[in-house]
Protein backbone atom coordinates (compact mmCIF):
# COMPACT_ATOMS: atom_id res chain seq x y z
CA UNK A 1 0.00 0.00 0.00
CA UNK A 2 1.30 3.44 -0.92
CA UNK A 3 0.40 6.69 0.81
CA UNK A 4 -0.68 7.98 -2.60
CA UNK A 5 -3.45 5.32 -2.60
CA UNK A 6 -4.81 6.75 0.65
CA UNK A 7 -4.63 10.29 -0.76
CA UNK A 8 -6.50 9.17 -3.87
CA UNK A 9 -9.17 7.52 -1.72
CA UNK A 10 -9.62 10.74 0.26
CA UNK A 11 -9.81 12.71 -2.99
CA UNK A 12 -12.47 10.36 -4.39
CA UNK A 13 -14.55 10.67 -1.22
CA UNK A 14 -14.29 14.47 -1.23
CA UNK A 15 -15.20 14.59 -4.93
CA UNK A 16 -18.76 13.73 -3.90
CA UNK A 17 -19.18 17.35 -2.73
CA UNK A 18 -20.55 19.32 -5.67
CA UNK A 19 -18.48 22.34 -6.70
CA UNK A 20 -15.46 21.57 -4.49
CA UNK A 21 -12.14 21.18 -6.31
CA UNK A 22 -9.94 18.55 -4.68
CA UNK A 23 -6.17 18.21 -5.15
CA UNK A 24 -3.96 15.44 -3.78
CA UNK A 25 -0.88 17.63 -3.54
CA UNK A 26 -0.34 21.20 -2.44
CA UNK A 27 -0.76 23.42 -5.53
CA UNK A 28 1.23 26.47 -6.57
CA UNK A 29 -1.99 28.40 -7.21
CA UNK A 30 -5.14 28.24 -5.10
CA UNK A 31 -8.45 28.23 -6.95
CA UNK A 32 -11.29 28.30 -4.37
CA UNK A 33 -13.38 26.51 -3.42
CA UNK A 34 -10.65 23.94 -3.01
CA UNK A 35 -9.66 21.10 -0.70
CA UNK A 36 -5.95 20.30 -0.47
CA UNK A 37 -4.78 16.97 0.95
CA UNK A 38 -1.45 16.78 2.78
CA UNK A 39 0.06 14.24 5.14
CA UNK A 40 1.13 15.41 8.60
CA UNK A 41 2.26 12.35 10.52
CA UNK A 42 2.62 8.57 10.43
CA UNK A 43 2.60 6.47 13.60
CA UNK A 44 3.81 2.90 13.20
CA UNK A 45 3.19 -0.30 15.20
CA UNK A 46 -0.44 0.44 16.03
CA UNK A 47 -1.30 -3.23 16.53
CA UNK A 48 0.33 -6.28 18.11
CA UNK A 49 1.53 -7.61 14.78
CA UNK A 50 3.05 -4.18 14.08
CA UNK A 51 1.72 -4.08 10.56
CA UNK A 52 -0.85 -1.36 11.25
CA UNK A 53 0.01 2.32 10.90
CA UNK A 54 -1.99 5.45 11.68
CA UNK A 55 -1.72 8.15 9.03
CA UNK A 56 -2.77 11.68 9.91
CA UNK A 57 -3.76 13.78 6.92
CA UNK A 58 -4.58 17.47 6.96
CA UNK A 59 -7.31 18.46 4.54
CA UNK A 60 -7.27 22.23 4.13
CA UNK A 61 -10.42 23.72 2.65
CA UNK A 62 -9.97 27.18 1.16
CA UNK A 63 -12.99 29.21 0.17
CA UNK A 64 -13.40 32.79 -1.06
CA UNK A 65 -11.83 35.87 0.36
CA UNK A 66 -12.28 36.50 4.07
CA UNK A 67 -14.44 39.56 3.38
CA UNK A 68 -16.98 37.50 1.45
CA UNK A 69 -19.93 36.59 3.65
CA UNK A 70 -20.78 33.71 1.32
CA UNK A 71 -17.42 32.05 2.10
CA UNK A 72 -18.22 31.97 5.81
CA UNK A 73 -21.70 30.62 5.14
CA UNK A 74 -20.32 27.91 2.84
CA UNK A 75 -17.77 26.92 5.48
CA UNK A 76 -20.60 26.43 7.96
CA UNK A 77 -22.02 23.73 5.66
CA UNK A 78 -18.63 22.05 5.22
CA UNK A 79 -18.01 21.99 8.99
CA UNK A 80 -21.48 20.95 10.20
CA UNK A 81 -22.23 17.22 10.33
CA UNK A 82 -24.55 15.87 7.67
CA UNK A 83 -25.00 16.06 3.93
CA UNK A 84 -22.52 18.43 2.26
CA UNK A 85 -20.03 18.23 5.10
CA UNK A 86 -16.35 17.39 4.73
CA UNK A 87 -16.66 14.82 7.53
CA UNK A 88 -19.61 13.09 5.87
CA UNK A 89 -17.83 12.95 2.49
CA UNK A 90 -14.51 11.67 3.87
CA UNK A 91 -16.22 8.94 5.89
CA UNK A 92 -18.53 7.88 3.03
CA UNK A 93 -16.13 5.06 2.05
CA UNK A 94 -14.26 4.17 5.22
CA UNK A 95 -11.91 1.80 3.36
CA UNK A 96 -10.77 4.44 0.84
CA UNK A 97 -11.31 2.10 -2.06
CA UNK A 98 -10.03 -0.93 -0.17
CA UNK A 99 -6.68 0.55 0.93
CA UNK A 100 -7.59 1.35 4.55
CA UNK A 101 -9.14 -0.43 7.51
CA UNK A 102 -10.84 2.75 8.73
CA UNK A 103 -10.90 6.52 8.29
CA UNK A 104 -12.46 9.27 10.35
CA UNK A 105 -12.32 13.02 10.75
CA UNK A 106 -10.97 13.75 14.24
CA UNK A 107 -11.38 17.53 14.38
CA UNK A 108 -11.64 20.81 12.52
CA UNK A 109 -9.22 23.58 13.46
CA UNK A 110 -7.74 26.84 12.18
CA UNK A 111 -11.13 28.14 11.07
CA UNK A 112 -10.68 31.65 9.74
CA UNK A 113 -8.30 33.71 7.66
CA UNK A 114 -5.26 32.27 5.92
CA UNK A 115 -2.87 34.27 3.76
CA UNK A 116 -1.89 32.61 0.48
CA UNK A 117 0.15 34.53 -2.10
CA UNK A 118 -0.63 37.80 -0.30
CA UNK A 119 -4.39 37.21 -0.42
CA UNK A 120 -6.52 36.42 2.62
CA UNK A 121 -8.92 33.49 2.22
CA UNK A 122 -11.41 31.88 4.56
CA UNK A 123 -10.26 28.36 5.40
CA UNK A 124 -10.42 25.44 7.81
CA UNK A 125 -8.20 22.44 8.48
CA UNK A 126 -9.66 18.96 8.96
CA UNK A 127 -7.53 16.38 10.76
CA UNK A 128 -8.16 12.96 9.21
CA UNK A 129 -7.03 9.68 10.79
CA UNK A 130 -6.49 6.70 8.49
CA UNK A 131 -5.62 3.20 9.70
CA UNK A 132 -3.92 1.01 7.11
CA UNK A 133 -1.11 -1.49 6.74
C-alpha positions as CSV (number, residue, x, y, z in Angstrom):
1,X,0.0,0.0,0.0
2,X,1.3,3.4,-0.9
3,X,0.4,6.7,0.8
4,X,-0.7,8.0,-2.6
5,X,-3.5,5.3,-2.6
6,X,-4.8,6.8,0.7
7,X,-4.6,10.3,-0.8
8,X,-6.5,9.2,-3.9
9,X,-9.2,7.5,-1.7
10,X,-9.6,10.7,0.3
11,X,-9.8,12.7,-3.0
12,X,-12.5,10.4,-4.4
13,X,-14.5,10.7,-1.2
14,X,-14.3,14.5,-1.2
15,X,-15.2,14.6,-4.9
16,X,-18.8,13.7,-3.9
17,X,-19.2,17.3,-2.7
18,X,-20.6,19.3,-5.7
19,X,-18.5,22.3,-6.7
20,X,-15.5,21.6,-4.5
21,X,-12.1,21.2,-6.3
22,X,-9.9,18.6,-4.7
23,X,-6.2,18.2,-5.1
24,X,-4.0,15.4,-3.8
25,X,-0.9,17.6,-3.5
26,X,-0.3,21.2,-2.4
27,X,-0.8,23.4,-5.5
28,X,1.2,26.5,-6.6
29,X,-2.0,28.4,-7.2
30,X,-5.1,28.2,-5.1
31,X,-8.5,28.2,-6.9
32,X,-11.3,28.3,-4.4
33,X,-13.4,26.5,-3.4
34,X,-10.7,23.9,-3.0
35,X,-9.7,21.1,-0.7
36,X,-5.9,20.3,-0.5
37,X,-4.8,17.0,1.0
38,X,-1.5,16.8,2.8
39,X,0.1,14.2,5.1
40,X,1.1,15.4,8.6
41,X,2.3,12.3,10.5
42,X,2.6,8.6,10.4
43,X,2.6,6.5,13.6
44,X,3.8,2.9,13.2
45,X,3.2,-0.3,15.2
46,X,-0.4,0.4,16.0
47,X,-1.3,-3.2,16.5
48,X,0.3,-6.3,18.1
49,X,1.5,-7.6,14.8
50,X,3.0,-4.2,14.1
51,X,1.7,-4.1,10.6
52,X,-0.9,-1.4,11.2
53,X,0.0,2.3,10.9
54,X,-2.0,5.4,11.7
55,X,-1.7,8.1,9.0
56,X,-2.8,11.7,9.9
57,X,-3.8,13.8,6.9
58,X,-4.6,17.5,7.0
59,X,-7.3,18.5,4.5
60,X,-7.3,22.2,4.1
61,X,-10.4,23.7,2.7
62,X,-10.0,27.2,1.2
63,X,-13.0,29.2,0.2
64,X,-13.4,32.8,-1.1
65,X,-11.8,35.9,0.4
66,X,-12.3,36.5,4.1
67,X,-14.4,39.6,3.4
68,X,-17.0,37.5,1.5
69,X,-19.9,36.6,3.7
70,X,-20.8,33.7,1.3
71,X,-17.4,32.1,2.1
72,X,-18.2,32.0,5.8
73,X,-21.7,30.6,5.1
74,X,-20.3,27.9,2.8
75,X,-17.8,26.9,5.5
76,X,-20.6,26.4,8.0
77,X,-22.0,23.7,5.7
78,X,-18.6,22.0,5.2
79,X,-18.0,22.0,9.0
80,X,-21.5,20.9,10.2
81,X,-22.2,17.2,10.3
82,X,-24.6,15.9,7.7
83,X,-25.0,16.1,3.9
84,X,-22.5,18.4,2.3
85,X,-20.0,18.2,5.1
86,X,-16.4,17.4,4.7
87,X,-16.7,14.8,7.5
88,X,-19.6,13.1,5.9
89,X,-17.8,12.9,2.5
90,X,-14.5,11.7,3.9
91,X,-16.2,8.9,5.9
92,X,-18.5,7.9,3.0
93,X,-16.1,5.1,2.1
94,X,-14.3,4.2,5.2
95,X,-11.9,1.8,3.4
96,X,-10.8,4.4,0.8
97,X,-11.3,2.1,-2.1
98,X,-10.0,-0.9,-0.2
99,X,-6.7,0.5,0.9
100,X,-7.6,1.3,4.6
101,X,-9.1,-0.4,7.5
102,X,-10.8,2.8,8.7
103,X,-10.9,6.5,8.3
104,X,-12.5,9.3,10.4
105,X,-12.3,13.0,10.8
106,X,-11.0,13.7,14.2
107,X,-11.4,17.5,14.4
108,X,-11.6,20.8,12.5
109,X,-9.2,23.6,13.5
110,X,-7.7,26.8,12.2
111,X,-11.1,28.1,11.1
112,X,-10.7,31.6,9.7
113,X,-8.3,33.7,7.7
114,X,-5.3,32.3,5.9
115,X,-2.9,34.3,3.8
116,X,-1.9,32.6,0.5
117,X,0.2,34.5,-2.1
118,X,-0.6,37.8,-0.3
119,X,-4.4,37.2,-0.4
120,X,-6.5,36.4,2.6
121,X,-8.9,33.5,2.2
122,X,-11.4,31.9,4.6
123,X,-10.3,28.4,5.4
124,X,-10.4,25.4,7.8
125,X,-8.2,22.4,8.5
126,X,-9.7,19.0,9.0
127,X,-7.5,16.4,10.8
128,X,-8.2,13.0,9.2
129,X,-7.0,9.7,10.8
130,X,-6.5,6.7,8.5
131,X,-5.6,3.2,9.7
132,X,-3.9,1.0,7.1
133,X,-1.1,-1.5,6.7
